[in-house]
Amino acid sequence: MKSILVVEDTQAERLLISALLTHAGFTVSVTDSSESAWEWLHNNPQPDLILLDIIMPGESGLDLCRKIRAHENWQNLPILFCSSKAEDFDRFWALRQGGNDYITKPFVPQQLVDTVERYVN
């Protein structure tokens, strides 16, 4: 079973995303900040994909993405941004920081699942 790490500070969105991906057959782990995700990555087996919010208290998702890309073991780990920032520049900048793809909130549930499946299968 493929594993997904969800990094999302909003509890309702963490629960929704986790339920959608679990229902789709993924093993889902969740953290509520970039800092806790960084710690999780160092203490657990590598996930098959990270689903990452951008706007969070403390370190942003963009900051975490850059740190992940700088780590030799995680340079090719798929990172999918999921953010309410909907401007073209936001998408462009997130992908320039190392993200593989970008979904805007609110999202269509099947779109999220399809995009995750595209990167892990």
N, C-alpha and C positions, 0 to 999 in steps of 0.2 A: 504494500500500500504506500502510495506517495505521501510525503509529509510536507506540510505548509506551516511556516511561521507567520502569524498575523501580528503586525505591530500597529496598534490603534489605541489612541488615548480615550476615545469615547466608548463607554461601556455598552451602550445599546448597539453601536455599530460592530463592536467586537463580537457580541453575541449573535447578531444577524449574520455576519460573515462566517463565523465559526459554524453556525448551524447550516448555512448553505453549502459550505465546503465539506462538512462531515456527511451531510445527506448525499453529496455527490461521490462519496467514497474515499475522501482524503483523511489522513490523520492530521489533526490541527492542534498546534500549540499557539498560545496567545501571550503577548506581553503588552503593557500599557505605555511604554516609553522606549525611546531609542537606547537609553542607558540600560534598561532591563533586557532589551533585545541583544545588545552587545554581550552582556553577561551570559544570557541564554546560549548564544552561539558558541561561547567558549566552554560551556559545560554540558553540551548535548551533542548528539550526532547531527551532522549537517542536514538541514532540511533540503527538500528538492526545489523549493521556491520560497521567497519572502514576499509577502504582501504588505506594503509599507505606506502608512499615512505620511503626509509631508508636515502638516502643522500640528505640532505637539509641544507641550511644555518642556522646557529644557532644550536638549539637543534636537534639532529638526530631523525629519526623515532624510532630507538631502545630506545632512552631515553624516548620518549613519551610513547612507549609501556610499559616500566617498570613503569612509573608514573600511567598509566591507571590501570595496574594490581595491584598496591599498593592501589588503591582507592576502598573502600569496595563496592560501588555501581556498579563498572564496571569490577569486577574481571572475570566475565563470558562473557563479551561483545566480540563477535568474531572480531579478528584482522587479516586481510589478508595483508601481505606485498607484494608490487609490486615494484621490484627494478631491476636496470641494473646490480647489483652485482650478477654474475652468478656462482661463485665458490660454491662447496658443503659446504665449511666451512661457507660461508655467510648465506646460507639457514639454516644450523645447528644452527648457533649463533642466528639468528633471531627467530627461533622457541624456542630456550632456553630462550630468553628474554620474551617470553609470546605470541608470534604470533601463530595463529592457522594454517596458511598455507602461502605459498610463491609462487609467480608467477614471473618469470623472464621477464624483458623487453628486446627486444620487445616481446609482447605476441600475441597470436592468439585471436582475439576479442571474439569468441565464448567460448574459454577456460576461459577467464575472467568472462564472464556472467555465465557460468556453475558453476564455482567455487563459485562465490558469491551466486548463487541460492542454492547450496548445504548447505551453512551455515545459510541462513535465512529462508529456508523452512523446 
